[in-house]
Amino acid sequence: MYAQMIKSEATTDDPEKLKEFQARIDDDIKVEPRDWMPEGYRKTLIRQIGQHAHSEIVGQLPEGNWITRAPTLERKMILLAKVQDEAGHGLYLYAAAETLGVSRDDLTEQLLSGKMKYSSIFNYATLNWADIGAVGWLVDGAAIMNQVPLQRTSYGPYSRAMIRICKEESFHQRQGYDIMMKMAQGTEAQKKMAQDALNRLWYPSLMMFGPSDADSVHSTQNMAWKIKMNTNDELRQKFVDQTVPQAEYLGLTIPDENLTWNEKKGGYDYSDPDWSEFFDVLKGNGPCNVDRLEARNKAWDDGAWVRDGLMAHAEKKRAAKTAAE
Ligand code: 3HC
């Protein structure tokens, strides 16, 4: 239905302008905030960048939860830095979305009321320290697979935000893999924890790439507009192909009996996630959806006095300036 809305919005734009716009996209000329753009392009960018920003912010919760329980001071410092990076990523992305005419407050309100989505992965719990390793390795690994191509996305502010974000995400993925190495090479109990984390987080990580291409609503139009550079299944396949050898190196087993190398396609055949579970999580019924939204709402309410104080200060300064003029 959303696709239909975008399509009809796009077609109400002046056909000549639409043609010129598409020609610029085809020539890889970046679209900048003051350029003319179809309404559908603007709306779908707000949706995608907004969801992405929310994912970075909500994504702090499952990891922030482990800062106080990190096993060493060094691990604590690294995790703290990573979680702070995610907050920074959220801010770059909200700033990019603001250039499209939506305020950060509007986007935040839509997150807090449950109207806007964030990545399904963050509705799963991090139960033990190995999960923090698996999140860095798999979740940040999947995020990078999706986000590296987005550095070439057609909207200038989004593309530039992605360049910076990707640099930091690579560090995040490495810190996760480093934790997994320690666990996988540790005691029997630690190795079991690492395997258990992989078992639980493998399929939710595959879900991060979105529904299968047949069920993707936005891919066709968004790829034509170069908002999205690859289909969901293309990136999922690349992720599987990259991750299987990494699991082998760790001596861990991907929880998929159908995983086999397919010489002809030059990639692995693998089992799809349970798509009914995916759509259920999107509807709000995942293991942690309620907790995540409650935590974000509480943080917003608890921060009200800071926002009020800052606004009062800004108002006072503005009034003083007007009086002096
Ligand atoms: N979680 C939640 N919602 C998802 C989803 C997921 N994993 N995958 C798809 N969806 C939603 C879409 O938003 C869309 O919903 P809507 O129409 O109500 O907005 C619907 O499912 C249909 O999916 P489509 O394939 O048609 O949607 P898209 O074309 O938008 O593709 C996407 C989905 C691949 C996630 C794309 O939006 C994208 O590339 N986004 C940018 C990257 C991003 O948001 N990443 C978040 C990852 S987490 C992260 O970055 C934090 C880091 O620290 C780990």
Boltz pocket constraint, residues with backbone or C-beta under 6 A from the ligand:
constraints:
  - pocket:
      binder: B
      contacts: [[A, 2], [A, 47], [A, 48], [A, 51], [A, 52], [A, 53], [A, 55], [A, 56], [A, 59], [A, 86], [A, 117], [A, 118], [A, 119], [A, 120], [A, 121], [A, 139], [A, 140], [A, 143], [A, 146], [A, 207], [A, 208], [A, 209], [A, 210], [A, 211], [A, 215], [A, 216], [A, 217], [A, 218], [A, 219], [A, 222], [A, 228], [A, 232], [A, 282]]
      max_distance: 6.0
